[in-house]
Amino acid sequence: MLFWHVGATIAFVRYAFRDQNMDLRFLAFGAILPDVIDTPIGAIGWSSFQTVRLWSHGIAAASLAMVAVLVFTRRGPSRKRWMLLAVGVMMHLLLDVMWNEPATLWWPFLGSGFTATGVPTFAGFVIDVLRNPVMWVGEAVGLGYLVVLWRRAGLSDSEARKALVRTGTVSAAIDSG
């Protein structure tokens, strides 16, 4: 769920932190990082895991990311950018409703296994995901927010897009709600 994770994470974090200058590149990458790491491993090792939500979908990995940022960066802009990556990872767990998969969320504290999907093949899992209307609603919501942000930030203009790529920031004001 690409648009769900990126769109909902950016919307929530921009509203919660109200930082016009946050680097959305780091936040967006953190929002998809657990899937970037776990999905290929889960697909390759489906016969062992029967899930694509593995180590990166747990509190331990998300906490480790935050601790690593604190240990390896100094206060200032660099830490602020890298902490957004860690916040994005935490938001991924929230948006994946990981509390419904306690064996994975609390791995390794509740054991060495992960919450299996119960689907015997990876192809069957992909079909189940694509047939899930909740997934499509989430994607639509995330994409909808990103379209609104695109318009408000004037990203149809090539200079605004270049600035986003260069700085990770957009000119769209953060609404007070």
C-alpha positions in Angstrom: 0.0 0.0 0.0 2.2 2.7 -1.3 -0.1 5.7 -1.4 -1.8 4.9 1.9 1.6 4.8 3.7 3.1 7.8 2.0 0.0 10.0 1.9 -1.4 9.3 5.3 2.0 9.5 7.0 2.8 12.9 5.4 -0.7 14.2 6.2 -0.6 13.1 9.9 3.0 14.2 10.6 2.7 17.5 8.8 -0.4 18.2 10.9 1.0 16.9 14.2 4.4 18.6 14.0 3.4 21.7 12.0 6.9 22.0 10.6 6.7 23.7 7.2 10.4 22.8 6.6 10.3 19.1 7.3 12.1 16.9 4.7 9.3 14.9 3.2 11.8 12.7 1.3 13.0 11.1 4.6 9.5 10.9 6.0 8.1 9.2 2.8 11.0 6.8 2.7 10.5 5.8 6.3 6.8 5.3 5.6 7.6 2.6 3.0 10.8 1.2 4.5 9.3 -1.8 6.4 7.7 -3.0 3.2 10.8 -2.4 1.1 12.8 -4.6 3.6 10.3 -7.3 4.5 8.2 -7.9 1.3 11.0 -9.4 -0.8 12.3 -11.5 2.1 8.7 -12.7 2.8 8.1 -13.4 -0.9 11.3 -15.4 -1.2 10.8 -17.2 2.1 7.0 -17.7 1.9 7.2 -21.4 2.7 8.9 -20.5 6.0 7.1 -17.3 7.0 3.7 -17.2 5.2 3.8 -13.4 5.6 5.5 -10.4 4.3 5.4 -8.6 7.6 8.6 -9.6 9.3 11.3 -8.0 11.5 10.8 -4.5 10.1 7.2 -4.5 11.1 8.0 -4.8 14.8 8.6 -2.3 17.6 12.2 -3.5 18.1 13.2 -2.5 14.6 11.4 0.9 14.8 12.9 1.6 18.2 16.3 0.6 16.9 15.9 3.1 14.0 15.2 5.9 16.5 18.1 4.9 18.8 20.4 4.8 15.8 19.4 8.3 14.8 20.1 9.5 18.3 23.4 7.8 18.6 24.8 8.5 15.1 23.6 12.1 14.6 24.2 15.4 16.3 21.5 17.9 17.2 20.5 20.0 14.3 19.2 19.6 10.7 20.8 16.2 10.1 19.2 14.6 13.2 15.9 16.3 12.3 15.9 14.7 8.8 17.0 11.3 9.9 14.4 11.3 12.8 11.7 11.8 10.2 12.8 8.5 8.6 12.3 6.8 12.0 9.0 8.5 12.6 7.9 7.3 9.1 8.7 3.7 10.2 6.7 4.1 13.3 3.8 5.5 11.3 4.0 2.5 9.0 3.3 0.2 12.0 0.4 2.3 13.0 -1.1 2.4 9.5 -0.7 -1.3 9.1 -2.7 -1.8 12.3 0.2 -4.0 13.6 -1.4 -4.4 17.1 -3.6 -7.0 15.3 -0.4 -9.1 14.7 1.2 -9.2 18.2 3.7 -11.9 17.4 5.1 -9.7 14.7 4.7 -6.4 16.4 6.5 -7.6 19.6 9.0 -9.9 17.9 11.3 -11.2 19.5 9.7 -10.5 22.9 6.7 -12.9 22.3 8.7 -15.6 20.5 10.7 -16.1 17.3 7.8 -16.4 14.9 5.7 -13.9 13.0 1.9 -13.7 12.5 1.2 -15.9 9.4 -1.5 -15.0 6.9 -2.8 -18.5 6.6 -2.5 -18.3 2.8 -0.4 -21.2 1.4 1.2 -19.3 -1.5 2.7 -15.9 -2.1 0.6 -15.6 -5.3 -2.6 -16.3 -3.3 -1.6 -13.7 -0.8 -1.2 -11.1 -3.5 -4.6 -12.0 -4.9 -6.1 -11.6 -1.5 -4.5 -8.2 -1.0 -5.7 -7.0 -4.4 -9.3 -8.2 -3.7 -9.4 -6.4 -0.3 -11.6 -3.3 -0.6 -10.0 -1.8 2.6 -6.7 -1.7 0.7 -8.2 0.2 -2.2 -9.9 2.7 0.1 -6.6 3.3 1.9 -4.8 3.8 -1.4 -7.5 6.2 -2.5 -7.3 8.2 0.7 -3.5 8.4 0.5 -3.5 9.3 -3.1 -6.2 11.9 -2.6 -4.2 13.6 0.1 -1.1 13.6 -2.2 -3.1 15.1 -5.0 -4.3 17.9 -2.7 -0.8 18.5 -1.4 0.5 18.6 -5.1 -2.1 21.3 -6.0 -1.6 23.3 -2.8 2.2 23.2 -3.2 2.0 24.2 -6.9 4.0 21.1 -7.9 2.7 21.4 -11.5 5.5 24.0 -11.7 8.8 22.4 -12.6 10.7 24.8 -10.2 8.5 23.7 -7.3 9.2 20.0 -8.2 12.9 20.7 -8.4 12.8 22.3 -5.0 11.0 19.3 -3.5 13.6 17.0 -5.0 16.4 19.2 -3.8 15.2 20.1 -0.3 12.3 17.7 0.5 10.1 20.7 1.3 6.9 22.0 -0.2 5.4 25.5 -0.1 1.9 24.4 0.9 0.8 25.9 4.2 -0.1 23.5 7.0 -3.8 24.1 7.7 -4.8 24.6 11.3 -7.7 22.2 10.9 
